[in-house]
Amino acid sequence: NVAHSFPTRRSSDLMAVDKRAVPGAVPLLRALRRGPGERSVLVPLYFVSGSPRELRPIIERKMTLDGVEFDGITFKDQWGLAKRGQLKAIKRQIAYKLTALLLYRAELPSGARWLMFGDDVESDAVIFALFGEICAGLRGERLDLRLADLGVVSGDRAQLLELASLVPVTVDPVVGIFIRLASGRAPAPVSDPRVVECSTFLDAAHALVQLGRLRPEDVELVARDLALHG
């Protein structure tokens, strides 16, 4: 089993609020859901969105119309944070995404392996790698120090430490981290061999074929979508 997590945001990502998917995203999602074998295996597909909860009907309807099946989408309670006067928390993503990923981790078998997809606008690669370390046993003071170094506030750190303590320790489940270069900045140096930086989702599709997670014919579908909508 390989679970896929796709963080999304309001502005620049997989499912944007203008109802337009990033070119290549839809056929890639369908192919990942299907799996690389001769028959569809319905590989689990989860999303973590920074969009407000109020957009859930719009985004879920768009995904349904595109034929993208999924197992879960987490949306940020932006309105709730605003009502509580926690305006800065609306922009904080590390604790929010880690919490969502760890909760999804509890839904899947301990042997599940994860392919993670994000972009370079925020700290997705760092978040994904840290998620893997937590699953592999990073706990307590060491985890607290790592979170503090990343700027996570004390209240969020305390909640993450408690949640991490409930996650069964396994091997690091993250087998691939795919980062779409959406910011326009030059790529940052990457030391983690699992990180694949992608200018388009076609780059990701080629890499996934090499990993045995996608069929070669699916690459053609992603390329065709890019040609039509890129």
N, C-alpha and C positions, 0 to 999 in steps of 0.2 A: 504494500500500500504506500502511495505517496500522496500526502495532502498538500494542497496548494493554498497559499495565503497571498492575497492581492490587496495591499493597502491602496485606497483610493482617496482622492481629495476633491474639494469643490472646484478647483481651477484647472488643473492641467493633466488629469489622469485618465485612468481606464474608462470610467463612466463619469463624464462631466455633467454639470447641471444644464448645459445647453442641449443635452440629450444626444450628443455626438460622441461616439467611441473613438479613441485613438486608432488611426489606421493600423490594421493587422491584429487588433486586440480580440475582436469577436471570433474569427476563425481559430486563433490561438487558444482562446478559452474553451471553445468547443472541442478542440483536439485534445487538450489536457484533460478535460472531463471524460472523454471517451477512453483515453489510455492508448498505449502503443500496440496492443495486441490485435488479433483478428476480430475479436468481439469487444463491444463496449463494456467497460467494467465500472462505470460511474465513479471515477476517482473523486474523493471529497474535494470540494472547492469552497473556500471561505474568503470573505472580504472584510477588511477593516477600513472603515471610511471616516474621514475627518469631517464629512458633511453632517449637517444637523439632522436629527431624527425626522423632522418634518418632510424631508426629501425622500424618505423611504418609499412611498408609493410610486413616485416618479421614476426612481432608479430601478426598483424591482420590476415595474411594468416595462421599462426599456429593455432590461435584460431578458424578460420573458419574450418580448417581441423579437429580439435578436436570437432567440433559441439558446440562450446561455443558462444552463441549469446550475444551481448552487445549493449549498447546504447551510449557509449562514452568512448574514451581513451584520456587522456591528456599526452603529451610527453614534456620533458624538452628541451628547445632550447639551448642545450649545445654549439653548434657551434656559435650561435649568441652571447652568453655570452662570449665565448673565443675571438671572433672578437672584442668585445667591451672592452676587457681587464679585464673582470669581472670573473677572474678565480676562486676566492673564492666562488662566487655565484653558481658555478657548484655543489659544495658540500653542499650548504645550502638547507635544505629541508623544514623547518617549514613554512616559508612564501610561498614557492612554493606550498606545498600541501594544506595549508589553502586557498590560492587563488583559486586553482582548485576546492576544495570542495564547496566553497561559490558560485562559478559560476554555478556548477551543482545544488546547492540548488535552484537557481533561475529558473531552468528548470522544477522543480517538484512541485506538489501541496503542499500547505502549511501543509496539514495533513499527508504528507508522513512521515514514520518512517524509520530510517536508521540502518542497520547492517554494522559495519565497520570491515575490516580485514586488518591486517598488521603484522609486526613482531617486535622483540625486538632489531633489529640492530640499529635502530634510535629511534626517539621519537614518534612513531606512536600513542601509547595510549594517550600520552599528547596532541598530535595534535587533535585526534578525540574528546577527552573530551572538548577541548577548542572550537572546531568547534560547538559542541552542545551548549556551553555557549553563543557563539556569536549569534547563531540562537535564543536563549532565551533572548537576550537583552544586552549582555555585549558590551559596546560601549565606545567611548571617552577615557578619561584619564585612566580609570580603565583598559581598553583593552590595551592601549599603555604601561602601566606599566607591564602588564602581558607579553606582547610580548618582552619588553626590558629585563625582567628577563630571558626569554628564549634565549636571544642572538640575536634577530632579529634586523637587522641594521635599522637606522632611515628612509631611503628611502623606504624600504619594509614595515615598520610600517605605514608610511603615506598612502601608497597604500591600505594596509589592512584596515585601519581605514575608508577610503573613501568607500571601497567595502562593509564593514560591515554596514555602514550607509544606504546602499541600500537594505539590506536584511530585509524582513518583520519580525517583532518579533513574535515568536510563542513559544510554549512550547519546551523544549529541545527535538529534534527529535531522538537523538541517543538512541536506545534501547539495543544495544549489541556491545561490542568491543572485537574482537577476535584477540589475539596476539600469533603468532606462535613463539616458542622459537628456533630461528635460530642461535643465536650468540654463543651458547655453554656456556654462563655464567649462573650462578645460577639465578633463577627468582627473580626479585626485589619485595619488599613488595608492595602490591596493596590494596588501600583503596576504590577504586571505585567498587561497586558491579556489575557493568555492564561488567567489564573486565574479560574475560575468557582466561587464558593462556593455550596454546595447544602445546604439543610435536609434534603432527601430526594433519592432517586435520580430522582424525577419531575422535579425542577428540572434535573438533569443531562440527562435525556432530552429536555426541551424545548430546551435549549441545543445538544444534539447534532443535533437536527433542523435548527436554524438553520445549523449548520456543514456540513450535508449529509452527516453521518455516520450518520444513523439515519432510518428511514422514519417518517412520521407515525403509521401504524397501530401501530408499536411503542410509542409513547407511551401508547396506550390499554392495552396489555398491562401496562406498568409501573404505570399508575394503578390497574388492576384488582387487581394484586398488593398494592399499598399498601392498598387498601380492604379486602382480605381479611385481611392480616397486620399492618397498621400499628397 
